[in-house]
Amino acid sequence: MSDALLQHPFMSQVALGECNAEAMVAGMLAFELALAVVQEARDLLPEGTAAQMRKALEGHAFDTTAIGAGVASGGNAAIPFVKQARAALPAELRRHFHLGATSQDVIDSALMLMLKPRLAALDALLRRCRSAALSLMQAHETTVMVGRTLMQQALPLTFGVKVAHWGIGLEQARRRLATLELPVQFGGAVAVHSGLDGPGSNGTDSDGLGLELMDALAQRLGLSAPVLPWHTDRQPIHALATALDAVAGATEKLALDVALLTQTEVGEVSEPGGEGMGESSSMPHKRNPVRCALIRGAARQVHGHVSVILNAQAQPLERGLGEWHSEWTPLLDSALLVEGALEQAAVLLEGLEVHPEAMRRNLAATGGGIMAEPVSRLLAPTLGQEAAKRISAEAAESARLQGVAYADALLAHPELQGQVEAQALHQATDPALYLGSSRAQVRRAAAWLQRE
């Protein structure tokens, strides 16, 4: 299939290996077996039922192809899965399987179980990015480079503060992701725990048995217990999708900045090297920022997936008609794409090659013109604001055309003869002396990043 060539390369290969049809079946089975355990513990099933189900089904070879084909008639994978599971059970156990549950309980809970290790993997990768960013920003706390606004040279800053912003963006997304809860889903047909027939129940749930079972099921599966079943309350999915998108956006920001700084004419950083990395099919001299391309390609797909989930948030009555069904692929694919992007981002930050000499060269590209603002501020008290602005610009253009230092061009300007001390002009044109709070920002960011 084309996925192997066009989609999967942007995803985590580890995650792809762990998120497949077999994993979905395993998640659905884990839900059903845990449900039997908690129901048996409350005398809804005969003693020993859960163990017998486990013995019959844990080693059973489910036909995932047939389950997939069954989605066309049932609308979801739980229906053909339950049919296969019941067929594999002894006759006396079949009526106890899936008791009081509905398809959405099975699917939503299985998806939460599949996502749980993915969130752990994302957290580990984001911590790895944080560590790499800390090292990089502290190593370049005083490395001066030009800051750019609207894609044009503006004023100087340090490379350390640029990395600090990357690190903060990624860490903000990590902390948001860490607050997420993965809730179990258990409500039955219309989310009020109908059909729980046990001793003395008379088909009712007057004692809150359904909610008790829901809480016990959550604990057994290692998921969170929601306030109520959330069949058409899609806040948990909305929170997941938008948190994943926040990670994608922070990762994309890193990749975009790095890609711009790797341009041949800029050359201030380079992606980590490696066998075949960045090669062109036709131009042997090229070293393309491929990791950045993979990150940005993955992030763009996540943004699209999230829009599907956002548009499916409002679902009708007690069960979605197409909205629920549309969430599954975007949600899982987003997790796999974000994990793939973070794998690239971690390598990128850990091995980024920084070229301070190119940064110094680019600081002088305008003939020192980026320092016209502090020069104008120096001259204004003596010459007036309009003259100071004009002279600082004229000297910058002279420095660019003649290839001389900006300070020398200023000293040679006829209107400045005897007006300003040479030392003051040299200081005003030194980018390293006009960094604002860059260094303090690096130290503040480092302290925040190291605080859990």
C-alpha positions in Angstrom: 0.0 0.0 0.0 1.0 3.6 -0.6 1.0 4.3 3.2 4.4 2.6 3.5 5.9 5.1 1.1 3.9 8.2 1.6 2.6 8.3 5.2 4.5 5.9 7.5 8.0 7.6 7.0 6.6 10.6 8.9 5.6 8.5 11.8 7.5 6.8 14.6 8.4 3.3 13.4 8.3 2.0 17.0 4.8 3.3 17.4 3.7 1.9 14.1 4.8 -1.5 15.2 2.8 -1.2 18.4 -0.3 0.4 16.9 -1.8 -2.1 14.5 -4.9 -4.3 14.2 -3.6 -6.8 16.6 -3.0 -4.1 19.2 -6.6 -2.8 18.8 -7.9 -6.3 19.3 -5.8 -6.7 22.4 -7.2 -3.4 23.7 -10.8 -4.5 23.1 -10.1 -7.9 24.7 -8.4 -6.2 27.7 -11.6 -4.2 28.2 -13.9 -7.2 28.0 -11.9 -9.3 30.4 -11.5 -6.5 32.9 -15.2 -5.9 32.7 -15.9 -9.6 33.5 -13.5 -9.4 36.5 -15.2 -6.4 38.1 -18.7 -7.8 37.3 -17.8 -11.1 38.9 -16.5 -9.3 42.0 -19.9 -7.8 42.4 -21.8 -11.0 41.9 -23.1 -10.1 38.5 -21.4 -13.2 37.0 -20.9 -16.7 38.4 -17.7 -17.3 40.3 -14.9 -18.4 38.0 -16.4 -16.8 34.8 -13.7 -14.2 34.3 -10.9 -16.8 34.6 -12.6 -19.1 32.2 -13.0 -16.3 29.7 -9.4 -15.3 30.0 -8.3 -18.9 29.5 -10.4 -19.3 26.3 -9.6 -15.9 24.8 -6.1 -14.7 25.7 -4.5 -17.2 23.3 -7.2 -17.1 20.7 -6.2 -16.1 17.2 -8.7 -13.4 16.2 -9.2 -12.9 12.5 -8.4 -9.2 12.1 -9.2 -9.3 8.4 -12.7 -10.6 9.1 -13.1 -8.0 11.9 -12.1 -5.3 9.4 -14.6 -6.6 6.8 -17.3 -6.6 9.5 -17.0 -2.9 10.1 -18.8 -2.3 6.7 -21.9 -3.9 8.1 -21.7 -2.9 11.8 -20.0 0.5 11.6 -17.2 -0.3 14.1 -14.7 -3.1 14.9 -16.3 -4.0 18.3 -19.3 -5.7 16.7 -17.4 -8.3 14.7 -14.9 -8.6 17.5 -17.6 -9.5 20.1 -19.1 -12.0 17.6 -15.7 -13.8 17.2 -15.0 -13.7 20.9 -18.4 -15.2 21.8 -17.9 -17.9 19.1 -14.6 -18.8 20.7 -16.1 -19.2 24.2 -17.9 -22.3 25.6 -21.6 -22.0 25.2 -22.3 -21.5 28.9 -20.1 -18.4 29.0 -21.3 -16.5 25.9 -24.2 -14.7 27.6 -21.9 -13.4 30.2 -19.5 -11.8 27.7 -19.9 -8.1 27.0 -22.6 -7.8 29.7 -24.0 -4.3 29.9 -21.5 -2.9 27.5 -21.9 -1.3 24.1 -19.7 -1.0 21.1 -18.6 2.5 21.9 -17.5 1.3 25.4 -15.2 -1.2 23.8 -13.8 1.1 21.0 -13.2 4.2 23.2 -11.6 2.2 26.0 -9.4 0.3 23.6 -8.2 3.5 22.0 -7.4 4.9 25.4 -5.3 1.8 26.2 -3.5 2.1 22.9 -2.7 5.8 23.5 -1.4 5.3 27.0 2.0 4.0 26.0 2.2 6.6 23.2 1.8 9.5 25.7 4.5 7.9 27.8 6.8 7.8 24.8 6.0 11.4 23.9 6.8 12.5 27.4 10.2 10.7 27.2 11.0 12.3 23.9 10.0 15.8 25.0 12.2 15.4 28.1 15.0 14.4 25.8 14.4 17.5 23.7 14.4 19.6 26.9 17.7 18.3 28.0 19.3 18.9 24.6 17.8 22.4 24.4 19.2 23.2 27.9 22.7 22.2 26.9 22.5 24.1 23.6 21.1 27.3 25.0 23.6 27.4 27.9 26.5 26.7 25.6 25.5 29.7 23.4 24.3 32.1 26.0 26.7 34.7 24.7 26.8 33.7 21.0 25.7 36.8 19.2 23.6 36.6 16.0 21.2 38.8 14.2 17.5 38.7 15.0 15.1 38.8 12.1 11.6 40.2 11.9 9.4 39.9 8.8 12.3 37.8 7.3 14.6 40.8 7.4 17.6 41.6 9.7 16.5 43.6 12.7 18.6 43.7 15.9 21.1 41.4 17.6 20.3 38.7 20.2 22.0 35.6 21.3 21.6 32.1 19.8 21.0 30.9 23.3 17.8 32.9 23.7 16.6 31.6 20.4 17.1 28.0 21.6 15.4 28.9 24.9 12.3 29.8 23.0 12.3 26.4 21.3 12.8 24.7 24.6 10.1 26.6 26.3 7.6 25.9 23.5 8.3 22.2 23.6 8.2 22.0 27.4 4.9 24.0 27.6 3.4 21.4 25.3 4.9 18.5 27.4 3.4 19.9 30.6 0.0 20.3 28.9 0.2 16.7 27.6 1.2 15.5 31.1 -2.1 16.8 32.6 -4.3 14.8 30.3 -6.4 12.0 31.6 -7.3 8.9 29.5 -10.7 7.9 30.7 -12.3 4.5 30.5 -15.6 4.4 28.7 -18.5 2.3 30.1 -22.1 3.3 29.9 -24.0 0.7 27.9 -26.5 1.4 25.2 -27.5 4.9 26.1 -24.8 5.6 28.7 -26.9 4.9 31.8 -25.7 1.4 32.5 -28.8 -0.4 31.3 -28.9 -4.2 31.3 -26.8 -5.0 34.3 -28.8 -7.9 35.6 -27.4 -9.3 38.8 -28.9 -10.7 42.0 -31.5 -8.3 43.4 -31.0 -5.8 40.6 -34.3 -6.3 38.9 -32.8 -4.7 35.8 -32.3 -1.4 37.6 -29.3 0.4 38.9 -30.8 2.1 41.9 -27.6 1.6 44.0 -25.3 3.2 41.4 -23.9 -0.1 40.5 -23.1 1.0 36.9 -21.0 3.9 38.1 -19.3 1.7 40.7 -18.4 -0.8 37.9 -17.1 2.1 35.7 -14.8 3.2 38.5 -13.6 -0.3 39.2 -13.0 -0.9 35.5 -10.9 2.3 35.2 -8.8 1.2 38.1 -8.2 -2.3 36.7 -7.3 -1.0 33.3 -5.0 1.8 34.6 -7.3 4.5 33.1 -8.9 7.4 34.7 -12.5 7.3 35.9 -14.7 10.0 34.2 -17.5 11.8 36.1 -20.0 10.1 33.7 -19.8 8.0 30.6 -18.8 10.3 27.7 -20.3 8.8 24.6 -21.3 12.1 23.1 -19.3 14.3 25.5 -16.1 14.4 23.4 -14.1 16.7 25.7 -11.5 14.0 26.4 -10.9 13.5 22.6 -10.8 17.3 22.1 -8.2 17.7 24.9 -6.1 14.9 23.5 -6.2 16.2 19.9 -5.4 19.8 20.8 -2.6 18.8 23.1 -1.0 16.7 20.4 -1.4 19.6 18.0 0.4 21.9 20.5 3.3 19.5 20.5 3.2 19.5 16.7 3.2 23.2 16.6 6.2 23.6 19.0 8.1 21.0 17.0 7.3 22.7 13.7 8.5 26.1 15.0 11.9 24.5 15.8 12.1 22.9 12.4 11.1 26.1 10.6 13.7 28.2 12.3 16.4 25.6 11.8 15.5 25.2 8.1 15.7 29.0 7.6 19.1 29.2 9.3 20.5 26.4 7.2 20.0 28.2 3.9 23.2 28.4 2.0 23.3 32.2 2.1 22.7 32.2 5.9 24.5 29.1 7.0 24.3 29.7 10.7 23.4 26.2 11.7 23.5 22.7 10.0 21.4 19.6 10.7 23.3 16.7 12.1 25.0 14.7 9.4 24.8 11.0 8.8 25.0 8.4 6.0 22.8 9.7 3.1 21.1 12.4 5.3 20.0 15.3 3.2 21.3 14.0 -0.1 19.7 15.1 -3.4 18.7 12.7 -6.2 20.4 15.0 -8.8 22.7 17.5 -7.0 25.6 16.0 -5.2 26.6 19.2 -3.5 23.4 19.6 -1.5 22.8 18.9 2.1 19.1 19.4 2.5 17.4 19.9 5.9 15.6 16.6 5.7 14.8 16.3 9.4 13.1 19.7 9.3 11.1 18.6 6.3 10.0 15.4 8.0 9.0 17.3 11.2 7.1 20.0 9.2 5.4 17.4 7.0 4.3 15.5 10.1 3.1 18.6 11.9 1.0 19.8 8.9 -0.8 16.4 8.8 -1.5 16.7 12.5 -3.0 20.1 12.0 -5.3 18.6 9.4 -6.3 15.6 11.6 -7.1 17.9 14.5 -9.5 19.9 12.3 -11.5 16.7 11.7 -11.7 16.0 15.4 -12.7 19.6 16.2 -15.5 19.5 13.7 -16.7 16.2 15.2 -17.0 17.5 18.8 -20.7 18.2 18.9 -22.3 14.7 18.5 -26.1 14.0 18.4 -28.1 12.8 21.3 -26.7 9.6 22.9 -24.5 8.3 20.1 -22.6 9.9 17.2 -23.6 9.2 13.7 -20.3 9.4 11.7 -18.8 12.0 14.1 -17.5 9.4 16.5 -16.4 7.2 13.6 -14.4 10.0 12.1 -12.3 10.5 15.2 -10.4 7.1 15.3 -7.9 7.5 12.5 -7.1 11.2 13.0 -6.5 10.6 16.7 -4.2 7.6 16.4 -2.4 9.0 13.4 -1.8 12.3 15.2 -0.1 10.5 18.0 2.1 8.5 15.7 3.0 11.6 13.6 3.9 13.6 16.7 6.0 10.8 18.0 7.8 10.6 14.6 8.4 14.4 14.6 9.7 14.3 18.2 12.2 11.5 17.3 13.6 13.8 14.6 13.5 16.9 16.9 15.5 15.1 19.6 18.2 14.1 17.1 18.1 17.6 15.6 18.7 19.4 19.0 21.2 16.9 20.2 23.4 17.1 17.1 22.7 20.6 15.8 25.9 22.1 14.3 26.2 25.8 15.2 28.4 28.2 13.2 29.2 31.3 15.2 31.5 32.6 12.4 28.6 32.7 10.0 26.6 34.5 12.6 29.3 37.1 12.8 29.5 37.4 9.1 25.8 37.9 8.8 25.8 40.6 11.5 28.1 42.6 9.2 26.0 41.9 6.1 24.3 45.3 6.2 27.5 47.1 6.8 26.5 47.4 10.4 23.2 48.9 9.6 21.4 46.8 12.2 23.1 49.0 14.7 21.7 52.2 13.3 19.1 52.4 16.1 21.6 52.6 19.0 23.8 54.9 16.9 20.8 57.2 16.3 20.0 57.2 20.0 23.6 58.2 20.7 23.6 61.0 18.2 20.1 62.4 18.9 21.0 64.5 22.0 23.7 66.3 20.0 22.3 66.5 16.5 18.6 66.2 16.9 16.5 63.1 16.2 15.9 63.6 12.4 19.6 64.4 11.7 20.7 61.5 13.9 18.5 59.1 12.0 19.6 60.3 8.6 23.3 60.2 9.4 23.2 56.8 11.0 21.5 55.5 7.8 23.9 57.2 5.5 26.9 55.8 7.3 25.4 52.3 7.2 25.0 52.5 3.5 28.6 53.8 3.1 29.9 51.0 5.2 28.0 48.4 3.1 29.1 49.9 -0.2 32.8 50.5 0.8 33.2 47.3 2.8 34.4 49.2 5.9 33.4 49.0 9.6 30.2 50.9 10.5 32.1 52.8 13.2 34.7 53.9 10.7 32.1 55.1 8.2 30.5 57.1 11.0 33.8 58.7 12.0 34.3 59.6 8.4 30.9 61.3 8.0 31.5 65.0 7.5 28.7 66.0 9.9 30.2 64.0 12.8 33.6 65.5 12.8 34.4 66.5 16.4 30.8 65.8 17.5 31.1 62.3 19.1 34.0 60.4 20.7 35.3 57.5 18.7 35.1 55.1 21.6 31.4 55.9 22.1 30.7 55.2 18.4 32.6 51.9 18.5 30.5 50.8 21.5 27.3 51.9 19.9 28.1 49.8 16.8 29.1 46.7 18.7 26.3 44.1 18.5 27.6 42.3 21.6 26.8 45.4 23.7 23.2 45.6 22.5 21.6 42.4 23.5 18.9 43.6 25.8 17.9 40.9 28.2 19.1 38.0 26.1 21.5 36.5 28.6 19.0 37.0 31.5 16.3 35.3 29.4 18.6 32.3 28.9 19.2 32.0 32.7 15.5 32.5 33.5 14.4 30.0 30.8 17.0 27.4 32.1 15.6 27.7 35.7 12.1 27.2 34.5 12.9 24.3 32.2 14.7 22.5 35.1 11.7 23.0 37.4 9.2 20.1 37.2 
